[in-house]
Amino acid sequence: MNKKRTYAMNPKRFVNVGYIGNMGSDWVNTDYHLSMLITQNILYAAYHEARSISEIADLVGVQNSLVEEEVYFLEENGFMDKVADDKYSTIMLLHDLSKDVYEERHKIFSKYAEIVCEKYIPLLLEWITVGDEFIRPAFSIFHSPFSIHKREAGGGLSMPALSTLHPSLSTKIYTPQKDPNFLLWSLITIVFCSKLNTLNTEKELTKHSIKRNDGGDFVAVASLENDFVLSYDKEIYKTFEDKMMYFDAENFYVKQYDTYYDDRTIEWNRVLQKEYSSLYRYIKGEINYHPETTEFFDEMYRKGLLTCQAPHHINIIVSAMPLSELVDILPPLPNNFIDLKDELAHEIFNISKNQYPPHVQEMFHAFCQHSFSSADMIIRILEFLLLNGTLKPLTDFQKKTVNTIMFCDVLPS
């Protein structure tokens, strides 16, 4: 079979591009390159088999000079490796899985997500609340393996009024509209999943990190878009990005998870850093509403960071505690979670390993050790809690800033 121009006629597309570790100071340029279709097809062309520049160009359907220029960038930045005099191999971890493997992985992740919800979410809600406001439901809703997409919505755990929250949450965290449901979304995605991450051992995965001149040190991961029909709604799991944005000169940082449940776009996120700096100045009282600042407030409302009517309220969760402190004060994880983490990693590796080329098998094995706090788990935990009613649906305006926490030295008044 002549493979010439194969990807030109049927290009490969990446979804769920992510980076485990520190992206480095030039992360915007890196992200831009990996979002380009030609870069994605060059990476895929040399993934399952090492290829020369001309072989890659034939597959992608472009001139050798274009491939050579992009391969130079990818090699310089650690995404490709020169394995012979004229051949290159992609060392990024690409999930290029069959339909059957996707179906099995879904069952496995759904099973463990239900166990996590059963064992920990009641502990979290008891800790969140103070006094007798917490209503303990019957937890029979949890005991139905693999039923996450068959369960009727409703019947979940009750959320109390914000006034009954744990003192650390009521005095050190600002919640828009004092909505405990909005707070719970971010506590689960950001704080609880960061706590799950404490079970991980970084040593094995960091051996495979890309170390860059700009300080970046990460493992790059992506999934291949596919057109087969699955028994579950794959759109729910198609979008996920975990971002930490530091603003060293301004004494704050932002942690954000982008998922199917928010209303953000890639382009929107790329220009958001300057808006966070402006929001910080507004919180500190350095920006006030008057005719000269109307454009600023209109833009902040469009981005969802402020409400439109004066007084302009902050529409993002703000914590006066650093993330590490917030993670530490959550209830401890059950003792058997370490065993569950290892069991999940073993199951996912065994059913998936044959789908990865030999040169990334060791990397994939290390990657599986992080399955318990992965996007696959986080999204299924959110989905499960939304379906059973523990989490309530978000408003359109909340979707602009959900699963985002701004950690800084001052709270909005």
KEPAZA-955272 format. One record per residue (C-alpha): residue number from 1; chain; y, x, z. Coordinates in steps of 0.5 Angstrom, whole numbers. Layout:
BEGIN
   resi   chain       Y       X       Z
    NUM       A       Y       X       Z
...
END
This chain:
BEGIN
   resi   chain       Y       X       Z
      1       A       0       0       0
      2       A       7       3      -2
      3       A      11       2       4
      4       A      18       4       1
      5       A      23       0       3
      6       A      19      -4       8
      7       A      24      -5      13
      8       A      30      -6       8
      9       A      26     -12       6
     10       A      24     -14      13
     11       A      28     -11      18
     12       A      26     -10      25
     13       A      31     -12      30
     14       A      31     -10      38
     15       A      32     -15      43
     16       A      33     -14      51
     17       A      36      -7      50
     18       A      36      -4      57
     19       A      37       3      60
     20       A      34       5      67
     21       A      38      10      70
     22       A      45      12      69
     23       A      48      11      63
     24       A      53      17      63
     25       A      61      16      61
     26       A      60      15      54
     27       A      55       9      55
     28       A      60       5      50
     29       A      58       9      44
     30       A      51      10      46
     31       A      50       2      46
     32       A      54       1      40
     33       A      49       6      36
     34       A      43       2      39
     35       A      46      -5      37
     36       A      46      -3      30
     37       A      41      -5      25
     38       A      40       1      21
     39       A      39       5      28
     40       A      34       1      30
     41       A      30       1      24
     42       A      30       9      24
     43       A      28       9      31
     44       A      22       4      29
     45       A      20       8      23
     46       A      18      14      27
     47       A      16      10      33
     48       A       8       9      32
     49       A       8      16      27
     50       A      12      22      27
     51       A      16      22      20
     52       A      21      26      16
     53       A      28      24      14
     54       A      26      23       7
     55       A      20      18      10
     56       A      24      15      14
     57       A      29      14       9
     58       A      24      11       4
     59       A      22       6      10
     60       A      29       4      12
     61       A      31       3       5
     62       A      38       8       5
     63       A      40      15       3
     64       A      37      21       6
     65       A      44      23       8
     66       A      45      17      12
     67       A      38      17      16
     68       A      40      25      17
     69       A      47      23      20
     70       A      44      18      25
     71       A      37      22      27
     72       A      42      28      29
     73       A      46      23      34
     74       A      39      20      36
     75       A      36      27      37
     76       A      42      30      41
     77       A      42      24      45
     78       A      35      24      47
     79       A      32      18      43
     80       A      28      22      38
     81       A      25      29      39
     82       A      23      34      33
     83       A      16      35      33
     84       A      15      39      27
     85       A      19      43      22
     86       A      21      37      18
     87       A      18      31      23
     88       A      21      27      28
     89       A      18      22      33
     90       A      22      16      37
     91       A      21      17      45
     92       A      24      11      47
     93       A      20       6      50
     94       A      19       0      45
     95       A      15      -7      47
     96       A      12      -8      40
     97       A       7     -13      43
     98       A       2     -18      39
     99       A       2     -26      41
    100       A      -4     -25      45
    101       A      -1     -20      49
    102       A       5     -24      50
    103       A       1     -30      52
    104       A      -3     -26      58
    105       A       3     -22      60
    106       A       7     -29      61
    107       A       1     -32      65
    108       A       1     -26      70
    109       A       9     -25      71
    110       A       9     -33      72
    111       A       3     -32      77
    112       A       7     -26      81
    113       A      14     -30      81
    114       A      11     -36      84
    115       A       8     -32      90
    116       A      14     -28      91
    117       A      18     -35      91
    118       A      13     -38      96
    119       A      13     -32     101
    120       A      20     -30     101
    121       A      25     -35      99
    122       A      24     -39     105
    123       A      25     -33     109
    124       A      32     -32     105
    125       A      34     -39     106
    126       A      33     -39     113
    127       A      37     -32     114
    128       A      42     -35     110
    129       A      43     -41     114
    130       A      45     -42     122
    131       A      44     -47     127
    132       A      39     -53     125
    133       A      42     -55     118
    134       A      36     -52     114
    135       A      31     -57     112
    136       A      24     -54     112
    137       A      20     -58     106
    138       A      13     -58     105
    139       A      11     -52     101
    140       A       6     -55      97
    141       A      10     -54      91
    142       A       8     -47      90
    143       A       1     -47      90
    144       A      -1     -49      83
    145       A      -2     -42      79
    146       A       1     -42      72
    147       A       4     -48      72
    148       A      11     -46      72
    149       A      13     -50      65
    150       A       9     -56      67
    151       A      12     -58      74
    152       A      18     -63      74
    153       A      25     -61      76
    154       A      27     -63      83
    155       A      24     -62      90
    156       A      26     -55      92
    157       A      29     -52      98
    158       A      35     -55     101
    159       A      42     -51     101
    160       A      46     -52     107
    161       A      54     -53     107
    162       A      58     -46     106
    163       A      60     -47     113
    164       A      53     -46     116
    165       A      52     -39     113
    166       A      50     -33     116
    167       A      56     -30     119
    168       A      56     -24     115
    169       A      56     -28     109
    170       A      61     -33     111
    171       A      66     -27     113
    172       A      65     -22     108
    173       A      63     -25     102
    174       A      68     -30      98
    175       A      65     -35      94
    176       A      68     -39      89
    177       A      69     -46      91
    178       A      65     -45      97
    179       A      59     -47      93
    180       A      53     -44      96
    181       A      49     -46      90
    182       A      53     -41      86
    183       A      52     -36      92
    184       A      45     -36      92
    185       A      44     -35      84
    186       A      47     -28      85
    187       A      44     -27      92
    188       A      37     -28      88
    189       A      39     -24      82
    190       A      43     -18      85
    191       A      41     -17      92
    192       A      34     -20      93
    193       A      32     -16      86
    194       A      35     -10      89
    195       A      31     -10      95
    196       A      25     -11      91
    197       A      27      -5      87
    198       A      27      -1      94
    199       A      19      -1      93
    200       A      19       3      87
    201       A      18      10      86
    202       A      23      13      81
    203       A      19      20      81
    204       A      14      18      75
    205       A      19      15      71
    206       A      25      20      72
    207       A      20      25      69
    208       A      21      21      62
    209       A      29      21      63
    210       A      34      22      57
    211       A      39      27      60
    212       A      45      28      57
    213       A      51      32      56
    214       A      56      26      59
    215       A      52      26      65
    216       A      47      20      63
    217       A      40      20      66
    218       A      36      14      63
    219       A      30      11      60
    220       A      32       7      54
    221       A      27       1      53
    222       A      28      -5      48
    223       A      23     -11      45
    224       A      22     -12      38
    225       A      24     -19      35
    226       A      18     -23      33
    227       A      17     -30      29
    228       A      11     -32      32
    229       A      11     -39      36
    230       A       9     -38      44
    231       A       6     -43      49
    232       A      13     -42      53
    233       A      20     -42      51
    234       A      21     -34      49
    235       A      29     -36      49
    236       A      29     -36      56
    237       A      27     -29      57
    238       A      30     -26      50
    239       A      37     -24      54
    240       A      37     -19      60
    241       A      42     -14      62
    242       A      43     -10      68
    243       A      50      -7      69
    244       A      53      -3      74
    245       A      61      -2      73
    246       A      64       3      77
    247       A      72       4      78
    248       A      72      10      82
    249       A      80      10      82
    250       A      81       3      84
    251       A      76       3      90
    252       A      71      -2      87
    253       A      65      -3      83
    254       A      62      -9      79
    255       A      54     -11      79
    256       A      52     -16      74
    257       A      46     -19      71
    258       A      46     -22      64
    259       A      41     -27      63
    260       A      39     -33      59
    261       A      43     -38      64
    262       A      50     -35      63
    263       A      55     -36      58
    264       A      57     -29      56
    265       A      56     -25      50
    266       A      55     -17      48
    267       A      62     -17      45
    268       A      65     -20      51
    269       A      62     -15      56
    270       A      65      -9      52
    271       A      72     -11      53
    272       A      71     -14      60
    273       A      72      -7      64
    274       A      80      -8      64
    275       A      80     -15      66
    276       A      76     -13      72
    277       A      82      -8      74
    278       A      87     -13      73
    279       A      83     -18      77
    280       A      83     -13      83
    281       A      90     -12      82
    282       A      91     -19      83
    283       A      87     -20      89
    284       A      91     -14      92
    285       A      97     -18      91
    286       A     100     -14      86
    287       A     100     -19      80
    288       A     104     -26      81
    289       A     104     -32      77
    290       A     111     -32      73
    291       A     113     -33      66
    292       A     112     -26      64
    293       A     105     -26      67
    294       A     103     -32      63
    295       A      99     -29      58
    296       A      95     -25      63
    297       A      93     -31      67
    298       A      91     -35      60
    299       A      86     -29      59
    300       A      83     -29      65
    301       A      82     -36      65
    302       A      79     -35      58
    303       A      74     -30      61
    304       A      73     -35      67
    305       A      75     -30      72
    306       A      81     -34      75
    307       A      81     -42      75
    308       A      87     -45      70
    309       A      91     -49      75
    310       A      96     -45      80
    311       A      94     -43      85
    312       A      89     -39      81
    313       A      83     -38      85
    314       A      78     -33      84
    315       A      72     -35      80
    316       A      67     -29      82
    317       A      64     -27      88
    318       A      67     -22      92
    319       A      64     -18      97
    320       A      67     -13     102
    321       A      60     -10     104
    322       A      57      -5      99
    323       A      51      -7      95
    324       A      47      -2     100
    325       A      49      -6     106
    326       A      48     -13     103
    327       A      41     -11     101
    328       A      39      -8     108
    329       A      41     -14     112
    330       A      37     -19     108
    331       A      30     -21     111
    332       A      25     -15     110
    333       A      20     -16     105
    334       A      13     -18     107
    335       A       8     -13     108
    336       A       3     -15     103
    337       A       9     -14      97
    338       A       7      -7      96
    339       A       0      -9      95
    340       A       3     -14      90
    341       A       7      -9      86
    342       A       1      -5      85
    343       A      -3     -10      83
    344       A       2     -13      78
    345       A       3      -6      75
    346       A      -4      -5      74
    347       A      -5     -12      71
    348       A       1     -11      66
    349       A      -1      -4      64
    350       A      -9      -6      62
    351       A      -7     -12      58
    352       A      -1      -8      54
    353       A      -3      -1      54
    354       A      -7      -1      47
    355       A       0      -4      44
    356       A       4       3      45
    357       A       3      10      41
    358       A       0      16      45
    359       A       6      20      46
    360       A       9      14      50
    361       A       3      12      54
    362       A       5      16      60
    363       A      12      13      60
    364       A       9       6      59
    365       A       5       7      65
    366       A      11      10      70
    367       A      15       4      67
    368       A       9      -1      69
    369       A      10       1      76
    370       A      17      -2      76
    371       A      14      -9      74
    372       A      15     -12      80
    373       A      23     -12      80
    374       A      23     -12      72
    375       A      27     -17      68
    376       A      21     -21      67
    377       A      20     -22      74
    378       A      27     -24      75
    379       A      28     -29      70
    380       A      22     -32      72
    381       A      24     -33      79
    382       A      30     -36      77
    383       A      27     -41      72
    384       A      22     -43      78
    385       A      27     -44      83
    386       A      31     -48      78
    387       A      25     -52      76
    388       A      23     -54      83
    389       A      30     -55      85
    390       A      32     -50      90
    391       A      37     -47      85
    392       A      42     -52      82
    393       A      44     -52      74
    394       A      51     -49      73
    395       A      57     -52      71
    396       A      60     -49      64
    397       A      65     -45      68
    398       A      60     -42      73
    399       A      56     -39      67
    400       A      62     -35      65
    401       A      61     -31      72
    402       A      54     -32      75
    403       A      50     -27      77
    404       A      56     -22      78
    405       A      59     -19      85
    406       A      65     -15      85
    407       A      64     -10      91
    408       A      71      -8      94
    409       A      75      -6     100
    410       A      79     -13     100
    411       A      77     -20      99
    412       A      81     -26      96
    413       A      85     -30     101
END
